Amino acid sequence: MLKKTLLALAAGLVLLAPTIGLLAVAALMNPAGQSAGGCAEPPGSPSGDLADDAPVPDAARPWIAIATQACADLPETWVAAVMAQESSFRPDVFAMDVNGGTWGLFQINQHIWRTVYGDWDTDRNGNGIWDIREPETHAEYGARYLCDLLDDVRATRAAHPDWPSTVELTELEALVIAHNAGPGRLSTYPDIPAVTREYLDNVRERMREWATPAAPAPTRATSATPEASPPGGEVCKPDAPGSVGELPPPPAPFAGVPGGFIPDPTSSGLITRQLLHLIAETRRAFPETGWACWSPRPGTSSEHPVGRACDVTFGNQIGTFPTDVQVAEGWLMATWLQQHAAALRVEYLIWQGLIWSLARDDEGWRPYDGGGMHDPNSPTGGHYDHLHITVF
């Protein structure tokens, strides 16, 4: 099948200067991707590679590589997370369903396999094993199918920019829903089957946990902590920020009673009333963002399991460093949340290797050391790939 041509839309770069004392960070814009003012340029581009210690069988790693070669738009972490969810990396697993069953690593049904390869019992190498059960063949042709499905997802998102699935999910999150429950479910999101929501939660979690520590973070600017350099490079200072954009209007303050447990619109879990209010107000101000809030996080002291925290992405994938444009959008949201921290009950924020808290507002943004739980040099551990928000 021929891949559809994708057109990349150039985004305007927006940066707002501090307007109150608590703001001490701004993003440097450089559309050409060159270093500015002697700042270190990030060496290499994000890969989404699996960490060496990710709990993936050695035998499955070549299958994952075959899939990513067949479809370059699928990062290793995504492929591994989906294979784990679908088949636990067992190439011969079969599951019966209303469509006559599914086979193999990606659990592909007979209709789809016939479209991309042949009948279920096709055995082109004559070794007596159906090719759908051959992991190398299944990985390649399954990835081709997923690549075509991703094209369909992109077309749907382009045609329906206001759908919640377009506004709230990344492309790969939408692809998970389309693969598991059918592309039609993108029109009903967030009303999706519980099994699909659990599937999506698991893929998000695995992508976050299985990502390899990647290249040093993109350069960033800070006037509050010039000693807090990004890994492998010096901190850049903004030349003249503050003249090329404006923050969204202020949010409606939270006026309810904090606490309680109500359904999380981003997962199958429960969150507090004040966090639900923050999600609604912040999504209204920044609609082109991806959100993941409640998560079990066993063995950690995270606020996610108690419904008081969200992670936000800006078009990038978890496990990969964002582009300059995405970093700038993240700082814009962080600035807005700082300015309205009291109204939205924001306790602290973590973004681009730095942390800001309401209780220590006068110190501005401080270096983030991982909190004893994360590797601060990795895309996810250092919160380079997502903005963390905790409410009180």
Backbone torsions as a table, in degrees:
resi	resn	phi	psi	omega
1	MET	NA	142.5	-179.9
2	LEU	-83.0	135.3	176.4
3	LYS	-72.2	142.7	177.7
4	LYS	-76.4	146.1	180.0
5	THR	-75.3	132.0	-178.7
6	LEU	-106.9	135.6	178.9
7	LEU	-106.6	124.7	178.3
8	ALA	-89.7	126.2	179.6
9	LEU	-92.2	129.4	179.6
10	ALA	-73.4	131.2	-179.3
11	ALA	-98.0	143.5	174.5
12	GLY	-75.3	141.7	-178.1
13	LEU	-95.0	125.3	-174.3
14	VAL	-121.5	134.9	178.9
15	LEU	-144.7	128.8	-179.1
16	LEU	-112.0	138.5	-179.9
17	ALA	-78.6	163.9	174.4
18	PRO	-63.2	135.0	175.2
19	THR	-116.7	-9.4	173.5
20	ILE	-136.2	166.3	-171.7
21	GLY	-62.9	-24.2	-175.2
22	LEU	-75.7	-14.7	-179.0
23	LEU	-89.1	123.1	179.8
24	ALA	-132.8	11.1	-176.2
25	VAL	-132.0	139.8	174.5
26	ALA	-142.7	153.6	-178.2
27	ALA	-93.8	140.9	174.3
28	LEU	-84.9	132.5	179.9
29	MET	-98.0	132.5	176.8
30	ASN	-152.5	84.2	-175.1
31	PRO	-59.6	-25.2	-178.0
32	ALA	-77.3	-9.9	179.1
33	GLY	75.9	18.5	-179.1
34	GLN	-100.1	158.1	178.5
35	SER	-70.5	146.2	-177.5
36	ALA	-119.8	135.4	175.6
37	GLY	59.2	30.3	178.1
38	GLY	81.0	8.4	179.9
39	CYS	-74.6	149.6	-177.5
40	ALA	-68.8	137.3	177.3
41	GLU	-89.6	136.5	-179.2
42	PRO	-60.9	125.1	-178.0
43	PRO	-79.4	108.4	178.1
44	GLY	92.1	169.1	-176.9
45	SER	-111.5	160.0	179.5
46	PRO	-58.9	145.0	-177.4
47	SER	-120.0	-29.5	-173.9
48	GLY	69.8	25.0	-178.5
49	ASP	-70.5	154.3	175.4
50	LEU	-74.5	141.5	172.5
51	ALA	-68.5	149.4	179.7
52	ASP	-61.0	-30.9	-178.0
53	ASP	-96.4	10.4	175.7
54	ALA	-62.1	140.4	-176.0
55	PRO	-75.1	63.8	180.0
56	VAL	-117.3	129.7	179.3
57	PRO	-56.8	142.8	179.1
58	ASP	-56.2	-37.8	-178.3
59	ALA	-64.9	-26.3	-175.8
60	ALA	-82.7	-19.7	-175.9
61	ARG	-62.8	-41.1	174.7
62	PRO	-63.7	-33.2	178.6
63	TRP	-66.6	-39.9	177.5
64	ILE	-63.4	-41.3	178.9
65	ALA	-63.2	-40.5	177.8
66	ILE	-60.5	-43.5	-178.8
67	ALA	-63.6	-43.7	-178.8
68	THR	-70.8	-26.7	174.9
69	GLN	-72.0	-35.4	179.1
70	ALA	-72.8	-27.7	178.1
71	CYS	-142.1	99.5	-175.9
72	ALA	-66.2	-16.0	180.0
73	ASP	-80.1	-6.9	179.1
74	LEU	-100.8	110.5	177.7
75	PRO	-70.1	155.2	-178.8
76	GLU	-55.7	-41.5	-177.9
77	THR	-61.8	-38.4	179.4
78	TRP	-68.2	-46.8	-179.6
79	VAL	-59.2	-46.3	-179.3
80	ALA	-63.4	-42.5	-179.1
81	ALA	-64.2	-39.5	-179.6
82	VAL	-72.2	-42.5	176.7
83	MET	-59.6	-42.2	179.5
84	ALA	-62.0	-42.5	-178.8
85	GLN	-68.5	-42.1	-174.4
86	GLU	-75.8	-43.2	-167.9
87	SER	-138.0	0.1	-173.4
88	SER	53.8	33.4	178.3
89	PHE	65.4	24.7	177.2
90	ARG	-99.3	112.4	-174.5
91	PRO	-71.1	-18.4	-175.5
92	ASP	-106.0	13.4	-175.9
93	VAL	-76.1	141.0	179.4
94	PHE	-126.7	139.6	176.0
95	ALA	-133.4	130.2	179.3
96	MET	-81.4	140.4	173.4
97	ASP	-145.5	-173.7	-175.5
98	VAL	-68.2	-16.2	-180.0
99	ASN	-96.5	10.6	177.9
100	GLY	99.7	3.5	174.7
101	GLY	107.4	165.0	179.5
102	THR	-135.0	148.5	-176.8
103	TRP	-123.6	150.4	159.9
104	GLY	82.8	-169.4	-171.8
105	LEU	-56.8	-42.6	-179.7
106	PHE	-99.8	2.9	-179.9
107	GLN	52.6	69.5	-176.9
108	ILE	-100.0	136.7	-178.7
109	ASN	-84.7	172.6	-172.4
110	GLN	-64.2	-39.9	-179.2
111	HIS	-62.7	-46.8	-178.9
112	ILE	-66.4	-42.6	-178.9
113	TRP	-63.3	-38.7	178.2
114	ARG	-64.4	-34.7	179.8
115	THR	-68.0	-40.0	-174.6
116	VAL	-97.7	-16.6	-173.2
117	TYR	-143.5	-62.5	-175.7
118	GLY	169.6	-169.1	178.3
119	ASP	-65.9	160.0	179.8
120	TRP	-54.8	-39.3	-174.1
121	ASP	-90.2	13.7	177.0
122	THR	-62.0	131.4	-178.9
123	ASP	-137.0	78.9	-171.9
124	ARG	-68.5	-28.3	179.5
125	ASN	-92.3	-0.4	173.8
126	GLY	64.5	27.9	-178.8
127	ASN	-94.2	6.4	177.3
128	GLY	85.5	2.5	179.2
129	ILE	-115.4	129.6	177.0
130	TRP	-56.3	139.2	-176.3
131	ASP	-66.6	-26.5	177.9
132	ILE	-64.9	-22.3	178.1
133	ARG	-95.1	-4.1	175.3
134	GLU	-82.3	116.8	-171.3
135	PRO	-60.2	-37.8	-179.1
136	GLU	-66.8	-44.3	179.2
137	THR	-67.2	-44.7	-179.3
138	HIS	-62.0	-42.9	-178.9
139	ALA	-61.5	-43.0	-177.8
140	GLU	-67.7	-52.4	-174.3
141	TYR	-78.2	-27.8	172.4
142	GLY	-64.6	-40.0	178.3
143	ALA	-67.3	-35.3	176.7
144	ARG	-62.9	-42.3	176.4
145	TYR	-61.3	-45.4	-178.8
146	LEU	-65.3	-32.8	177.0
147	CYS	-64.9	-43.5	177.2
148	ASP	-65.8	-38.1	177.9
149	LEU	-65.5	-37.2	177.4
150	LEU	-62.9	-38.8	175.1
151	ASP	-59.7	-42.5	178.7
152	ASP	-64.2	-40.0	178.0
153	VAL	-61.4	-43.8	179.7
154	ARG	-63.3	-40.9	178.6
155	ALA	-64.2	-40.7	178.4
156	THR	-63.5	-43.1	-179.9
157	ARG	-65.4	-38.1	178.7
158	ALA	-66.8	-35.9	-179.4
159	ALA	-77.9	-22.6	-176.9
160	HIS	-132.1	68.8	-175.6
161	PRO	-66.6	-17.5	-177.6
162	ASP	-95.6	-5.1	177.8
163	TRP	-62.0	143.1	175.6
164	PRO	-56.0	-34.6	179.4
165	SER	-66.9	-28.1	177.1
166	THR	-79.0	-41.8	-176.0
167	VAL	-73.7	-39.7	-168.1
168	GLU	-99.2	-18.2	-174.7
169	LEU	-113.3	151.3	168.8
170	THR	-77.2	168.7	178.4
171	GLU	-58.0	-43.8	-176.5
172	LEU	-71.7	-30.3	173.5
173	GLU	-67.5	-41.0	176.5
174	ALA	-64.2	-35.3	178.1
175	LEU	-64.6	-37.3	176.3
176	VAL	-57.3	-47.3	-179.0
177	ILE	-64.1	-44.7	-179.3
178	ALA	-62.3	-39.0	-179.7
179	HIS	-70.9	-41.6	-174.6
180	ASN	-81.1	-41.5	-172.0
181	ALA	-119.0	-3.9	-179.0
182	GLY	100.4	145.7	-178.3
183	PRO	-57.8	-28.2	-179.8
184	GLY	-60.5	-24.3	-179.1
185	ARG	-69.2	-16.4	176.8
186	LEU	-65.3	-26.2	179.7
187	SER	-78.2	-19.8	-177.9
188	THR	-101.0	-13.5	-178.4
189	TYR	-53.8	137.5	11.1
190	PRO	-85.8	8.2	175.7
191	ASP	-82.3	90.2	179.0
192	ILE	-130.6	160.1	180.0
193	PRO	-58.2	147.9	-179.9
194	ALA	-58.4	-37.7	-179.1
195	VAL	-65.7	-33.7	178.1
196	THR	-71.8	-39.4	178.1
197	ARG	-64.6	-40.0	177.2
198	GLU	-65.0	-40.8	177.1
199	TYR	-57.3	-49.4	-179.1
200	LEU	-62.4	-42.8	177.5
201	ASP	-58.7	-43.4	-178.2
202	ASN	-66.1	-40.9	179.1
203	VAL	-64.9	-44.0	177.3
204	ARG	-57.4	-47.1	-176.8
205	GLU	-64.0	-44.1	-179.8
206	ARG	-66.4	-40.4	178.1
207	MET	-61.2	-38.9	179.7
208	ARG	-67.8	-43.2	-173.4
209	GLU	-82.9	-26.4	-173.6
210	TRP	-96.2	-2.0	-177.2
211	ALA	-70.5	141.5	177.7
212	THR	-76.0	146.4	168.7
213	PRO	-59.1	122.4	-172.5
214	ALA	-100.2	-162.7	-176.7
215	ALA	-63.7	164.1	176.8
216	PRO	-54.1	150.8	-174.9
217	ALA	-66.2	154.4	173.8
218	PRO	-58.3	148.8	-179.3
219	THR	-63.8	150.0	-179.1
220	ARG	-141.9	169.2	-178.1
221	ALA	-111.3	144.7	172.4
222	THR	-155.7	133.9	176.2
223	SER	-102.0	-8.2	-176.1
224	ALA	-89.0	-37.8	-174.8
225	THR	-133.4	73.0	-177.9
226	PRO	-63.8	-15.4	178.7
227	GLU	-83.6	-10.4	-176.0
228	ALA	-91.2	80.7	-176.3
229	SER	-79.8	146.5	171.6
230	PRO	-66.3	153.8	-178.8
231	PRO	-54.6	121.6	173.9
232	GLY	86.0	6.5	-178.9
233	GLY	-159.4	161.9	-180.0
234	GLU	-83.5	159.9	177.1
235	VAL	-77.1	136.9	177.9
236	CYS	-95.0	146.0	177.1
237	LYS	-106.8	137.1	-178.8
238	PRO	-63.7	136.2	179.8
239	ASP	-71.4	-59.5	-180.0
240	ALA	-151.4	66.8	-176.6
241	PRO	-71.4	158.5	167.9
242	GLY	110.1	8.7	-175.2
243	SER	-121.4	4.0	-171.5
244	VAL	-120.1	11.1	179.1
245	GLY	-172.2	166.5	179.0
246	GLU	-131.2	150.5	176.7
247	LEU	-72.4	155.3	174.1
248	PRO	-62.2	166.0	177.8
249	PRO	-59.2	158.4	179.2
250	PRO	-62.2	152.4	177.9
251	PRO	-81.1	165.9	169.7
252	ALA	-74.4	129.6	-179.5
253	PRO	-63.5	151.4	174.5
254	PHE	-72.0	124.9	-175.6
255	ALA	-119.0	5.4	-177.9
256	GLY	-92.0	-165.4	177.5
257	VAL	-96.7	121.3	-179.1
258	PRO	-61.0	156.3	177.2
259	GLY	101.6	-155.2	-176.6
260	GLY	74.9	169.3	176.0
261	PHE	-135.6	116.0	-178.3
262	ILE	-130.0	160.2	-174.9
263	PRO	-57.6	135.0	176.9
264	ASP	-83.5	122.9	-179.9
265	PRO	-69.7	-8.2	-178.2
266	THR	-106.0	-3.8	-176.4
267	SER	-156.5	-170.7	177.3
268	SER	-94.8	5.0	-176.2
269	GLY	-94.4	-165.8	-178.7
270	LEU	-121.0	146.2	179.5
271	ILE	-134.0	168.3	179.9
272	THR	-77.9	162.3	-179.3
273	ARG	-63.4	-39.3	-177.8
274	GLN	-68.8	-31.5	177.7
275	LEU	-72.1	-38.8	176.7
276	LEU	-60.2	-39.8	177.8
277	HIS	-63.4	-45.0	179.2
278	LEU	-60.6	-43.1	179.6
279	ILE	-58.0	-48.5	-177.0
280	ALA	-62.7	-46.4	-177.9
281	GLU	-68.6	-38.0	-177.1
282	THR	-75.8	-36.8	175.2
283	ARG	-63.8	-34.8	178.5
284	ARG	-65.0	-37.2	-179.5
285	ALA	-80.2	-32.0	-176.8
286	PHE	-132.3	77.4	-173.4
287	PRO	-70.4	-26.1	-176.0
288	GLU	-88.9	58.8	-177.7
289	THR	-138.0	155.8	176.8
290	GLY	-108.5	139.8	-173.5
291	TRP	-126.3	140.8	171.6
292	ALA	-142.4	116.4	-172.1
293	CYS	-112.2	-88.9	-177.8
294	TRP	-61.7	140.2	176.1
295	SER	-159.6	143.9	-174.0
296	PRO	-66.5	-41.8	177.7
297	ARG	44.7	57.7	-179.2
298	PRO	-63.5	145.0	176.3
299	GLY	79.1	10.6	179.0
300	THR	-124.5	169.2	176.3
301	SER	-101.9	26.6	-176.7
302	SER	-66.1	151.4	174.5
303	GLU	-84.6	-7.7	179.7
304	HIS	-59.6	-45.2	-177.6
305	PRO	-66.2	-20.9	-178.6
306	VAL	-101.1	12.9	171.7
307	GLY	73.5	30.2	-178.3
308	ARG	-121.8	13.5	-176.1
309	ALA	-145.2	149.8	174.4
310	CYS	-135.4	152.3	169.8
311	ASP	-114.6	134.0	-175.2
312	VAL	-122.1	133.5	175.2
313	THR	-114.8	164.3	-171.5
314	PHE	-126.5	44.1	-179.4
315	GLY	97.6	-10.5	177.8
316	ASN	-89.0	165.8	177.2
317	GLN	-96.1	145.9	174.6
318	ILE	-60.3	136.4	-179.3
319	GLY	94.9	-2.3	179.3
320	THR	-128.2	147.1	177.6
321	PHE	-73.0	138.0	-179.7
322	PRO	-74.6	164.7	176.0
323	THR	-76.4	170.8	177.5
324	ASP	-58.7	-40.5	179.6
325	VAL	-62.3	-43.7	-179.5
326	GLN	-67.6	-38.1	175.9
327	VAL	-61.3	-43.6	179.7
328	ALA	-61.5	-41.5	178.3
329	GLU	-64.2	-36.9	177.3
330	GLY	-64.0	-41.8	178.4
331	TRP	-68.0	-33.1	177.3
332	LEU	-62.1	-45.7	178.0
333	MET	-65.5	-43.0	-179.4
334	ALA	-59.8	-41.3	178.0
335	THR	-61.6	-46.1	-179.8
336	TRP	-61.9	-43.3	179.5
337	LEU	-66.1	-37.9	175.9
338	GLN	-60.9	-47.8	-176.2
339	GLN	-63.3	-28.0	-176.7
340	HIS	-116.4	29.2	-176.5
341	ALA	-60.3	-43.0	-178.5
342	ALA	-66.4	-42.2	-178.4
343	ALA	-65.9	-33.5	-177.1
344	LEU	-103.2	4.3	178.4
345	ARG	58.8	43.9	177.0
346	VAL	-79.9	121.7	178.6
347	GLU	-87.2	-48.4	175.8
348	TYR	-157.5	162.5	179.4
349	LEU	-130.9	145.9	174.0
350	ILE	-130.8	129.2	-177.2
351	TRP	-161.5	133.2	175.1
352	GLN	55.5	43.7	176.2
353	GLY	75.0	14.9	-179.0
354	LEU	-131.6	156.4	179.0
355	ILE	-130.7	139.8	173.3
356	TRP	-127.1	139.1	177.7
357	SER	-133.8	147.8	-179.1
358	LEU	-63.1	-37.1	-177.9
359	ALA	-67.3	-26.1	-179.4
360	ARG	-120.1	38.6	-176.9
361	ASP	-54.5	-37.9	-175.9
362	ASP	-66.6	-15.4	178.4
363	GLU	-90.4	-6.8	-179.7
364	GLY	67.6	-149.3	179.5
365	TRP	-84.7	131.9	-176.9
366	ARG	-118.5	155.7	177.2
367	PRO	-59.5	139.0	179.2
368	TYR	-101.4	127.1	-174.9
369	ASP	-102.5	9.4	179.7
370	GLY	94.7	-7.3	176.9
371	GLY	61.9	21.6	-178.7
372	GLY	75.8	0.4	-177.8
373	MET	-116.4	-23.7	-169.5
374	HIS	-129.0	156.7	171.4
375	ASP	-82.6	109.6	-174.1
376	PRO	-69.0	-10.3	179.1
377	ASN	-91.4	-9.1	-179.1
378	SER	-87.8	159.5	-179.9
379	PRO	-56.2	-41.5	-177.0
380	THR	-86.9	-44.4	-179.3
381	GLY	-61.6	-36.2	178.2
382	GLY	-87.4	0.5	-179.4
383	HIS	60.4	38.0	172.8
384	TYR	-82.3	-28.9	-177.1
385	ASP	-95.3	-3.6	176.9
386	HIS	-156.9	148.9	173.6
387	LEU	-91.1	122.0	178.6
388	HIS	-93.2	135.8	178.7
389	ILE	-127.7	126.6	172.3
390	THR	-120.7	135.9	177.9
391	VAL	-108.0	160.4	176.7
392	PHE	-111.1	NA	NA
